[in-house]
Amino acid sequence: MNWIVAGMKWIMLVAGLLTCTMVYAAIAPEAALRGTFGDTLEGPVAEIVVRNWGVLIALMGVMLVYGAFNVTVRPLVLMVAGISKLTFIALVLTIGQQFLSYQAGVAVVSDIVQVVLFAGYLIADRKLVRAVV
């Protein structure tokens, strides 16, 4: 797990930039929904919710990029981003399996890899802290 600790800056940077791509949903909500889920929602409520969803996901990406360069906030950033990604994974796998053949499936796989790496870092980081203290 030392390689995870050593490479976390780059892992977070790549994860953050990938996550930031969902700003697309704030710009083109219908196209983002169609690409991610193969379906779309209509109406002003959908416009608001999907655009807000896109911004919130992009902000998660910005946090990951920030955490890549600021070691002191990494544990908090990784916990928040990890919980967000786990929520998405759980929702798609429990009530949205029909969306796995769209970009949501790619996002689930990517998010699982990221969550495993984030958890590995957090576990290894605790061991490092205990070893130093």
C-alpha positions as CSV (number, residue, x, y, z in Angstrom):
1,M,0.0,0.0,0.0
2,N,3.0,2.3,0.1
3,W,2.7,2.8,-3.6
4,I,-0.8,4.2,-3.0
5,V,0.5,6.7,-0.4
6,A,3.4,7.6,-2.7
7,G,1.2,8.1,-5.7
8,M,-1.8,9.7,-4.1
9,K,-1.1,13.1,-5.5
10,W,-1.4,11.8,-9.0
11,I,-4.3,9.5,-8.2
12,M,-6.3,12.4,-6.7
13,L,-5.3,14.6,-9.6
14,V,-6.6,12.2,-12.2
15,A,-9.7,11.3,-10.2
16,G,-10.4,15.0,-9.7
17,L,-10.1,15.9,-13.3
18,L,-12.3,12.9,-14.4
19,T,-14.9,13.9,-11.8
20,C,-14.8,17.5,-13.0
21,T,-16.0,16.4,-16.4
22,M,-19.5,16.2,-15.0
23,V,-19.6,20.0,-15.1
24,Y,-21.0,19.0,-18.5
25,A,-24.4,18.3,-16.8
26,A,-24.5,21.9,-15.7
27,I,-24.0,23.2,-19.2
28,A,-26.0,20.6,-21.2
29,P,-28.3,18.7,-18.8
30,E,-30.3,16.8,-21.4
31,A,-27.2,15.6,-23.3
32,A,-25.5,14.6,-20.0
33,L,-28.4,12.6,-18.8
34,R,-28.8,10.9,-22.2
35,G,-25.1,10.0,-22.3
36,T,-25.0,8.9,-18.7
37,F,-28.3,7.1,-18.3
38,G,-29.7,6.8,-21.9
39,D,-32.7,8.8,-20.9
40,T,-33.6,12.4,-20.0
41,L,-35.9,14.3,-17.7
42,E,-37.9,17.3,-18.9
43,G,-39.1,20.5,-17.4
44,P,-37.8,23.3,-15.2
45,V,-37.3,21.1,-12.1
46,A,-35.2,18.7,-14.1
47,E,-33.1,21.6,-15.4
48,I,-32.5,22.9,-11.9
49,V,-31.8,19.5,-10.3
50,V,-29.5,18.2,-13.1
51,R,-27.5,21.4,-13.4
52,N,-27.1,21.5,-9.6
53,W,-26.1,17.8,-9.7
54,G,-23.4,18.6,-12.3
55,V,-22.0,21.5,-10.3
56,L,-21.9,19.4,-7.1
57,I,-20.1,16.6,-8.8
58,A,-17.6,19.0,-10.4
59,L,-17.0,20.6,-7.0
60,M,-16.1,17.1,-5.7
61,G,-13.6,17.0,-8.5
62,V,-12.2,20.4,-7.6
63,M,-11.8,19.2,-4.0
64,L,-9.9,16.2,-5.2
65,V,-7.5,18.3,-7.2
66,Y,-7.1,20.7,-4.2
67,G,-6.4,17.7,-1.9
68,A,-3.8,16.4,-4.4
69,F,-1.7,19.4,-3.6
70,N,-2.6,20.0,0.1
71,V,-1.8,16.9,2.2
72,T,-3.4,18.3,5.3
73,V,-6.9,18.2,3.8
74,R,-6.5,14.8,2.0
75,P,-8.2,12.7,4.6
76,L,-11.3,14.9,4.7
77,V,-11.5,15.3,0.9
78,L,-11.0,11.5,0.4
79,M,-13.8,10.7,2.9
80,V,-16.3,13.2,1.4
81,A,-15.5,12.2,-2.2
82,G,-15.5,8.5,-1.3
83,I,-18.9,8.7,0.4
84,S,-20.3,10.6,-2.6
85,K,-19.0,8.0,-5.0
86,L,-20.2,5.1,-2.8
87,T,-23.6,6.6,-2.8
88,F,-23.7,6.8,-6.6
89,I,-22.4,3.3,-6.9
90,A,-25.0,1.9,-4.4
91,L,-27.9,3.8,-6.1
92,V,-27.0,2.6,-9.6
93,L,-26.4,-1.0,-8.5
94,T,-29.6,-1.2,-6.4
95,I,-32.2,0.7,-8.3
96,G,-30.5,1.7,-11.6
97,Q,-29.0,-1.5,-13.0
98,Q,-30.6,-0.8,-16.4
99,F,-28.2,2.2,-16.7
100,L,-25.1,0.1,-16.5
101,S,-24.9,-0.3,-20.3
102,Y,-24.6,3.5,-20.6
103,Q,-21.9,5.9,-19.3
104,A,-23.2,5.3,-15.8
105,G,-21.6,1.8,-16.0
106,V,-18.3,3.3,-16.8
107,A,-18.7,5.8,-14.0
108,V,-19.5,3.0,-11.5
109,V,-16.4,1.0,-12.4
110,S,-14.2,4.1,-12.3
111,D,-15.7,5.2,-9.0
112,I,-15.2,1.7,-7.5
113,V,-11.5,1.8,-8.4
114,Q,-11.2,5.3,-7.0
115,V,-13.0,4.4,-3.7
116,V,-10.7,1.4,-3.2
117,L,-7.6,3.6,-3.8
118,F,-9.0,6.3,-1.5
119,A,-9.7,3.7,1.3
120,G,-6.2,2.1,0.8
121,Y,-4.6,5.5,1.3
122,L,-6.7,6.3,4.4
123,I,-5.8,2.9,5.9
124,A,-2.1,3.2,5.0
125,D,-2.1,6.8,6.2
126,R,-3.4,5.8,9.7
127,K,-0.7,3.1,9.9
128,L,1.9,5.7,9.0
129,V,0.7,8.2,11.6
130,R,0.7,5.5,14.3
131,A,4.2,4.4,13.3
132,V,5.5,8.0,13.6
133,V,3.7,8.6,17.0
